[in-house]
Amino acid sequence: MMQAADRETAPAPSGHAPAPARRRDMSRLARGLSFRNISAIYVFVVIFVVFAIWVPDTFLSGDTWRAMISAQAVTAMLAIGLVIALSAGAFDLSIGASLGFGEILVAWLLAKRGVPMVPAIALTILGGALVGLLNGLLIVRARIDSFIATLGMSSILLAMIAWISSSQQIIGLSNSFQKIGTTQIFGLTLPVYLMLGVALIAWYVLEWTPIGRHVYATGGNTEAARLAGVRTGAVVVVALLACGAIAAFSGLLVSSALGTGDPTIGPGYLLPAFSAAFLGSTQFRGGRFNVWGTVLAVYVLATGVKGLQLAGAPIWIPDLFNGVALLLAVGLAKYQGTARRAGAVNRLLRRGKG
């Protein structure tokens, strides 16, 4: 009798989650879809609609999109390398010059020194890693601020580029090397897939390994990370080494795509990479540098620039667009960081009153 009564009074099983759990799920969903968390996606939608109406014949062309995706692969790869350095708290202002150094070095090795393609590629990536290592040692051992150390390194690299190339384009690269930058798979060039491969590796290391946790801890609060047992100096050096290697790899892809080594190419990539990295930090992770937010930011910015170019905007529009985007992205990232800290303080105060 008692068991029967218990069965009658017990709540009927339901396929729905309890109300508090549903509210938590809805709250998480709302935060995930909020403008603050995925603003770049909403901005992309607006840009797409505007230019689809304004210049539909060219903007909606499949050839336009395939060309843009392929053209931005190197910028995205360079920005991923920058994300690694920024996540460790180091501002690598030499990253554009590192790309140019990789581009000229591989062309010089191939065309001037007759080095076979595979060793030339390996030596170029090794050269970029060495640049990153020197940057790291200047910051960690010589205790030079990362802005100053990498700015000085940028000037040194530009001098080396001019010396190696005699300020002239290096031509005569082999067809097999040029195929790396021009081979198409499903309408997209090979660098797009190489960029995605680098992105996957960087994302996995940063998000799912102890190394990544140490990188974020060092960039978030170096002193606290050091007290917690993190070898912060080694983290900064390794992060900059990886950044330099990726920058040099990006440079050799540029050289392969162009079929030449151009000594003027590198610096032009600096501003787009920083704009994408900071805009990307406002996506998905609430003010934290991350790989996929950065890749998304690269293509959102590129879509805006391409739309303006197709609409007949002046040639200086890309510089203006990237500069404004960098200022807005840095401001938004600072705002998100301040809001996050304020929220943490409020939660602690409420907990103390309780």
Buried (B, 14 or more C-beta within 10 A) or exposed (E): EEEEEEEEEEEEEEEEEEEEEEEEEEEEEEEEEEEBBBBBBEBBEEBBEBBEEEBEEBBEEEEBBBBBBBBBBBBBBBBBBBBBBBBBBBBBBBBBBBBBBBBBBBBBBBBEEEBEBEEBBEBBBBBBBBBBBBBBBBBBEEEBEBEEBBBBBBEBBBEBBBEBBEEEBBEEBBEEBBEBBBEEEEEBBBBBBBBBEBBEBBBEBBBEEEEBBBBBBBBBEBEEBBEEEBEBBEBBBBBBBBBBBBBBBBBBBBBBBBBBBBBEBBBBBBBBBBBBBBBBBBBBBBBBBBBBBBBBBBBBBBBBBBBBBBBEBEEEBBEEBBEEBBEBBBEBBEEBBEEEEEEEEEEEEEEEEE
